[in-house]
Amino acid sequence: MDRIILFDGVCNLCNSSVQFIIKRDTVGYFKFASLQSESGQTLIKKFGLNNDLNSFVLIENNKVYLKSSAALRVCSKLGTGWRILSIFRFLPPFFRDFLYDIVAKNRYKWFGKEESCMLPLPEWKERFLD
């Protein structure tokens, strides 16, 4: 079963996060789709997510993880140093998501926004859904 990360394809922070994950996910554990893509929109509908989603999303074993829960599950697969962060999953989500929501709300202002979604490097192309 693929583990799919949905991300905001025009957000500079989100695009940098995807590149960060790809470089550390050397076994190809994760696949990616921008929220704006056809695949992303299909998955949003399939899982009954809000179309104006303001979150990083992980779909794993047909279960949806949002915000900090998604980010921490991804960290748990990125190697020893990043796996340590997954210990924060034991904090209540409302506590973890408070900081997440602040960053998400300000991500365009703080990190910028592109006019269109990023194009993956050729060597990463198979990791992205159309």
Secondary structure, DSSP 8 states (H G I E B T S, - for coil): --EEEEE-TTBHHHHHHHHHHHHH-TT--EEEEETTSHHHHHHHHHTT--TT--S-EEEETTEEEEHHHHHHHHHTTS-HHHHGGGGGGGS-HHHHHHHHHHHHHHHHHHH-B-SS-----GGGGGGB--
